[in-house]
Amino acid sequence: MEKVIFHGIAIIILIYLLSMSAFNLMYEQYFLGSLLFIMCFVLIIFYYKSRFRGRYKTSYLLFGMICYPIIGLNFYLNDGMDGPSAYVFLMFHIIMMVLSSRKQYLLWILYNAFFVSIALYMGMFHPELIPNVYLDTQHQFWDHLITYVVSLFGIYAIIGTLKRFYELQKRKNEKNSLELREVNHLLKNSNEQKNKVMALISHDIRSPLNSITGILEVVQAGDMDKKEMEQVWKELLTITANTTRMLDNILEWASYEMREEELNVTENDVRSACASILSVFTVLASHKDIQLVTIYRDNPIVKTDFGRMTLVVRNLLQNAIKFTPAGGEITFTVIQVEEQVKISVSDNGIGLNQEQLDSLFLLNIKSTYGTKMEKGTGLGLYLSLENAKKIGADISVESKEGEGSTFTITLPRLLETEPEELSGRQMVRR
């Protein structure tokens, strides 16, 4: 700010010196007019050194040290007490106080008082030493008026610049304060979610592990028949699978929170990209007596990050199996609409009510249970949306409580945008 003020004031003073030099030369005050003209060149050098050479402190210090003696000389050569030098002394002191740091205030006060005291002493006690240069009253009037008006503009420029920078700084501080509040809010939420994760790990994972330990102890005792053993192994498989899925979601969430990975964009057809996932989930669905139907109305070539895309598909299929009762049906559909690809996962499961739809994609970590008490964390859909955003995709939902749900991923067929420019939207319809 001080630099800008100095540069602005330097231009105003340059205009003032040129006008006063011309004014004095016009009234045949050749020495004072020439001195003021020389000062213009000195001021230009200081301005150049400060603005283009980065020597602001040296420039303004030398500027102040030289200008006070020049103003004092102007007082002597310009009719002393009858001249306008008092305006210049006051204006210049305001300039130096604005440009200086607090620790230099006393220096400039004493420096100003020294020259003003000498000037007042000479003007009051030895006026005969000061030459009378005014030709007439009109000359004196214009000299005072011009000096006073220029001093007014100089003070206006200083105060105007100070107020402008104050407003800029105020807006900047308000913006920083708002950003800081938002960051604090995000950090608070993040800490709360991390605390919930720790609570889930300590409770929801310890519980199935204790169950597995108890079952294995019973197996080790050897007091069960073949039918009971088959039931035990089935129970172990269910508990282990549920715990694994829960751990996968927690680890995926933790990975997403800790770092933003770059996209790994490749080109492939959708059928090939989803084949291995569908084969696994067809088996998982059959264990719950659910039929998984696959429909490829199109098989478009897609350029995207297939790791993130299949993560979203996997989470949607997991949810569909989890919330569809035995004997139900899940349909996986792929269709191309112009330059977009739509991948839908539909089920005839328990569906969602309005309250659930409203908070569907929020980071709300809590234990959730499927139709066969399959335990989850509630992280799956949050992760799905965040990863969909990364590949420029949308996730829309159509659901009715008791009738099932349809989740649709809409992604661009060609992903060419930089990761930070991507955006995703969440669309929920009842």
C-alpha positions in Angstrom: 0.0 0.0 0.0 2.8 2.4 0.9 4.4 1.8 -2.5 1.2 2.6 -4.3 0.7 5.8 -2.2 4.3 6.9 -2.8 4.0 6.4 -6.6 0.7 8.2 -6.7 1.9 11.1 -4.5 5.1 11.3 -6.6 3.0 11.9 -9.7 0.9 14.6 -7.9 4.0 16.3 -6.6 5.6 16.2 -10.0 2.6 18.0 -11.5 2.8 20.4 -8.6 6.5 21.1 -9.1 6.1 21.6 -12.8 3.2 24.0 -12.3 5.0 26.0 -9.6 8.2 26.1 -11.6 6.3 27.5 -14.6 4.5 29.9 -12.3 7.7 31.2 -10.7 9.5 31.5 -14.1 6.5 33.4 -15.4 6.9 35.9 -12.5 10.7 36.1 -13.2 11.7 34.1 -10.1 14.3 32.3 -12.1 16.3 30.7 -9.2 13.3 29.2 -7.5 11.7 28.2 -10.8 14.9 26.4 -11.9 15.3 24.8 -8.5 11.8 23.4 -8.6 12.4 22.2 -12.2 15.6 20.3 -11.1 13.6 18.7 -8.3 11.3 17.3 -10.9 14.2 15.2 -12.3 15.2 14.1 -8.8 11.6 13.0 -8.1 11.5 11.1 -11.4 14.7 9.2 -10.5 13.2 8.2 -7.1 9.9 7.1 -8.7 11.9 5.0 -11.3 14.1 3.4 -8.6 11.1 2.5 -6.4 8.7 1.2 -9.1 11.0 -0.5 -11.5 14.1 -1.3 -9.4 12.3 -2.3 -6.2 14.1 0.2 -4.0 11.1 1.7 -2.3 12.6 2.3 1.2 15.7 4.0 -0.1 13.7 6.1 -2.5 11.2 7.4 0.0 13.8 8.0 2.7 16.0 10.1 0.4 12.9 11.8 -1.0 11.9 12.9 2.6 15.4 13.9 3.6 15.8 16.1 0.5 12.3 17.6 0.3 12.2 19.2 3.8 15.3 21.4 3.1 13.8 22.3 -0.3 10.5 23.3 1.3 12.6 25.3 3.8 14.4 27.0 1.0 11.1 27.7 -0.7 9.9 29.4 2.5 13.0 31.7 2.4 12.7 32.4 -1.3 8.9 32.7 -1.4 8.2 35.5 1.0 8.4 33.5 4.2 5.3 34.0 6.4 3.5 35.7 3.6 4.1 32.8 1.3 2.2 29.4 1.0 5.0 27.2 2.4 3.1 26.3 5.6 0.5 24.4 3.4 3.3 22.4 1.9 5.0 21.6 5.2 1.8 20.2 6.6 0.9 18.2 3.4 4.4 16.8 3.2 4.4 15.7 6.8 1.1 13.8 6.2 2.7 12.1 3.2 5.8 11.0 5.2 3.7 9.7 8.1 1.7 7.6 5.8 4.7 6.2 4.0 6.7 5.5 7.2 6.5 2.7 9.8 5.5 3.5 13.4 9.1 3.4 14.6 10.0 6.2 12.2 7.2 8.6 13.2 9.3 10.4 15.8 12.1 10.9 13.3 9.8 12.7 10.8 8.1 14.7 13.5 11.4 16.0 14.8 12.7 16.5 11.3 9.6 18.5 10.3 9.6 20.5 13.6 13.2 21.4 13.0 12.7 23.1 9.6 9.4 24.6 10.6 10.9 26.1 13.8 13.7 27.7 11.8 11.3 29.0 9.2 9.0 30.5 11.8 11.9 32.0 13.7 13.2 33.7 10.6 9.8 34.8 9.5 8.8 36.4 12.8 12.1 37.6 14.3 14.1 38.4 11.2 11.7 39.1 8.4 14.3 41.5 6.9 16.4 38.5 5.9 13.6 37.1 3.7 13.4 38.8 0.2 10.1 40.1 -0.9 9.4 38.4 -4.3 5.7 39.0 -4.7 5.2 41.5 -7.5 1.6 42.4 -6.4 -1.3 41.1 -4.4 -2.6 39.2 -7.4 0.7 37.3 -7.6 0.4 36.4 -3.9 -3.2 35.3 -4.3 -2.5 32.9 -7.1 0.5 31.5 -5.4 -1.5 30.7 -2.2 -4.5 29.4 -4.2 -2.5 27.1 -6.4 -0.4 25.7 -3.5 -3.5 25.2 -1.3 -5.5 23.5 -4.1 -2.5 21.1 -4.9 -2.1 20.4 -1.2 -5.8 19.6 -1.0 -5.5 17.2 -3.9 -2.4 15.6 -2.3 -4.2 15.0 1.0 -7.3 13.7 -0.9 -5.1 11.3 -2.8 -3.5 9.9 0.4 -6.8 9.5 2.2 -8.5 8.1 -0.9 -5.8 5.5 -1.4 -5.9 4.6 2.3 -9.7 4.1 2.2 -9.5 2.1 -1.0 -6.9 -0.3 0.5 -8.9 -0.5 3.7 -12.0 -1.6 1.8 -9.9 -4.1 -0.3 -8.3 -5.5 2.9 -11.7 -5.7 4.6 -13.2 -7.6 1.7 -10.2 -9.9 1.6 -10.4 -10.5 5.4 -14.1 -11.2 5.1 -13.5 -13.7 2.3 -10.7 -15.4 4.2 -12.8 -15.5 7.3 -15.7 -17.2 5.4 -13.2 -19.7 3.8 -11.8 -20.4 7.3 -15.2 -21.0 8.7 -16.0 -23.4 5.9 -12.7 -25.2 6.3 -13.3 -25.5 10.1 -16.8 -26.8 9.4 -15.4 -29.4 7.0 -12.6 -30.4 9.5 -15.2 -30.7 12.2 -17.4 -32.9 10.0 -14.3 -34.9 8.9 -13.3 -35.5 12.5 -16.8 -36.5 13.4 -16.9 -39.0 10.6 -13.5 -40.4 11.5 -14.7 -40.8 15.1 -17.7 -42.7 13.7 -15.4 -44.9 11.6 -13.4 -45.7 14.7 -16.6 -46.6 16.6 -17.7 -48.8 13.7 -14.4 -50.6 13.6 -14.4 -51.2 17.4 -18.0 -52.3 17.5 -19.2 -53.6 14.2 -16.1 -55.5 13.2 -15.3 -56.8 16.7 -18.8 -58.2 17.0 -18.5 -60.5 13.9 -15.0 -61.5 14.8 -16.2 -62.6 18.2 -18.9 -64.5 16.5 -16.4 -66.2 14.2 -14.2 -67.1 17.2 -17.2 -68.5 19.1 -18.3 -70.6 16.1 -14.8 -72.0 15.6 -14.5 -72.9 19.2 -17.8 -74.9 18.9 -16.4 -76.6 15.7 -13.2 -77.5 17.5 -15.2 -79.2 20.3 -16.5 -81.6 17.6 -20.0 -82.0 19.0 -21.9 -81.2 15.8 -23.4 -83.5 13.1 -22.9 -83.0 9.3 -26.1 -80.9 8.9 -25.1 -78.6 11.8 -21.6 -78.3 10.3 -23.0 -77.2 6.9 -25.1 -74.6 8.7 -22.1 -73.4 10.6 -19.9 -73.1 7.5 -22.7 -71.2 5.8 -23.0 -68.8 8.7 -19.2 -68.3 8.8 -19.3 -67.5 5.0 -22.1 -64.9 5.5 -20.3 -63.2 8.5 -17.0 -63.2 6.7 -18.4 -61.8 3.5 -20.4 -59.1 5.3 -17.3 -58.1 7.3 -15.1 -58.0 4.2 -17.6 -55.8 2.4 -17.7 -53.4 5.4 -13.9 -53.3 5.5 -13.7 -52.6 1.8 -16.0 -49.6 2.1 -14.2 -48.2 5.1 -10.8 -48.6 3.4 -12.1 -47.1 0.2 -13.5 -44.1 2.1 -10.2 -43.7 4.0 -8.3 -43.8 0.8 -10.5 -41.2 -0.8 -10.2 -38.9 2.2 -6.5 -39.2 2.4 -5.5 -38.5 -1.2 -7.0 -37.5 -4.5 -5.7 -40.0 -7.0 -5.2 -39.0 -10.7 -7.5 -40.5 -13.2 -6.3 -43.6 -15.1 -8.2 -43.1 -18.4 -8.3 -46.0 -20.8 -10.6 -47.1 -23.7 -12.7 -50.2 -23.6 -16.2 -51.5 -24.3 -18.6 -51.6 -21.4 -19.4 -55.3 -21.7 -15.7 -56.3 -21.3 -15.2 -53.8 -18.4 -18.2 -55.2 -16.4 -17.9 -58.9 -17.3 -15.8 -60.0 -14.3 -17.9 -57.9 -11.8 -21.2 -59.3 -13.2 -19.9 -62.9 -13.0 -19.0 -62.5 -9.3 -22.3 -60.7 -8.4 -24.4 -63.3 -10.3 -23.0 -65.9 -7.9 -23.5 -63.7 -4.8 -27.1 -63.0 -5.9 -27.8 -66.7 -6.4 -26.7 -67.4 -2.8 -29.6 -65.2 -1.7 -31.9 -66.8 -4.3 -31.9 -63.6 -6.4 -31.8 -63.6 -10.2 -29.4 -61.1 -11.8 -30.5 -60.3 -15.4 -28.0 -58.5 -17.7 -29.3 -56.5 -20.7 -27.0 -54.8 -23.2 -29.1 -52.7 -25.5 -25.8 -51.2 -26.7 -22.1 -52.0 -26.1 -20.4 -48.7 -26.5 -16.7 -48.0 -26.5 -16.0 -45.8 -23.5 -13.0 -43.7 -22.7 -12.9 -43.3 -18.9 -11.3 -44.4 -15.6 -12.7 -47.9 -15.5 -11.4 -48.4 -12.0 -13.7 -45.7 -10.7 -16.6 -46.7 -13.0 -16.6 -50.3 -11.9 -16.3 -49.2 -8.2 -19.6 -47.4 -8.6 -21.2 -50.3 -10.4 -20.0 -52.7 -7.7 -21.4 -50.6 -4.9 -24.8 -50.3 -6.7 -24.9 -54.1 -7.3 -24.0 -54.7 -3.6 -26.8 -52.4 -2.4 -29.3 -54.0 -4.8 -28.5 -57.5 -3.5 -28.5 -56.3 0.1 -31.9 -54.7 0.0 -33.7 -57.3 -2.3 -35.4 -60.2 -0.5 -34.9 -63.8 -1.5 -36.8 -64.7 -4.8 -36.3 -61.1 -6.1 -34.8 -59.9 -9.3 -32.1 -57.4 -10.2 -31.6 -56.0 -13.7 -28.3 -54.6 -15.0 -28.9 -52.5 -18.2 -26.6 -50.7 -20.5 -27.7 -48.2 -23.2 -26.1 -45.5 -25.3 -28.0 -42.2 -25.7 -26.1 -39.9 -28.2 -22.7 -39.3 -26.6 -23.7 -40.6 -23.1 -23.8 -44.1 -21.7 -26.4 -45.0 -19.1 -25.8 -48.0 -16.8 -28.8 -48.9 -14.7 -29.2 -51.2 -11.7 -32.9 -52.0 -10.9 -34.3 -54.1 -8.2 -37.7 -55.0 -6.8 -36.6 -54.8 -3.2 -37.7 -52.8 -0.2 -37.3 -49.4 -1.9 -36.7 -46.0 -0.2 -38.9 -43.5 1.5 -38.6 -39.7 1.0 -36.5 -39.2 4.1 -34.0 -41.8 2.9 -33.9 -40.3 -0.6 -33.1 -36.9 0.8 -30.0 -38.1 2.7 -29.0 -40.9 0.3 -25.7 -39.6 -0.9 -24.6 -37.8 2.3 -21.5 -38.9 4.3 -23.5 -40.4 7.1 -21.6 -43.3 8.6 -23.9 -45.7 10.5 -24.7 -49.3 10.6 -27.3 -50.4 8.0 -28.9 -53.8 7.6 -30.2 -55.6 4.5 -33.2 -58.0 4.1 -31.1 -60.8 5.6 -29.5 -58.6 8.3 -26.4 -58.0 6.1 -24.5 -55.3 7.9 -23.1 -52.2 6.2 -21.6 -48.8 7.0 -23.7 -46.4 4.8 -20.5 -45.4 2.9 -21.2 -47.1 -0.4 -23.4 -44.5 -2.0 -21.3 -41.6 -0.8 -18.2 -43.2 -2.4 -20.2 -43.9 -5.5 -21.2 -40.3 -6.0 -17.7 -39.0 -5.2 -16.1 -41.3 -7.7 -18.8 -40.6 -10.3 -18.0 -36.9 -10.0 -14.3 -37.7 -10.8 -15.3 -39.2 -14.2 -17.8 -36.5 -15.0 -20.8 -38.8 -14.3 -24.2 -38.3 -12.7 -26.1 -40.8 -10.5 -29.9 -40.6 -10.6 -32.3 -42.5 -8.4 -35.9 -43.6 -8.9 -37.5 -45.4 -5.9 -40.8 -46.2 -4.2 -41.0 -47.7 -0.8 -42.0 -51.4 -1.0 -41.6 -51.5 -4.8 -37.8 -51.3 -5.4 -35.3 -48.8 -6.8 -33.4 -48.0 -10.0 -30.0 -46.3 -9.8 -28.7 -45.0 -13.1 -25.1 -43.9 -13.9 -24.9 -41.4 -16.8 -21.3 -40.9 -18.0 -19.8 -39.3 -21.0 -18.6 -41.8 -23.7 -15.3 -39.9 -24.0 -13.6 -38.5 -20.9 -11.2 -35.8 -22.0 -11.6 -33.1 -19.3 -8.9 -32.6 -16.7 -9.9 -34.1 -13.3 -10.2 -30.8 -11.4 -12.6 -29.4 -14.0 -15.0 -32.4 -13.6 -18.3 -32.0 -11.9 -21.0 -34.5 -10.9 -24.6 -33.9 -9.9 -26.9 -35.9 -7.7 -30.5 -36.3 -9.0 -33.1 -37.9 -6.8 -36.6 -38.6 -7.9 -39.3 -40.4 -5.9 
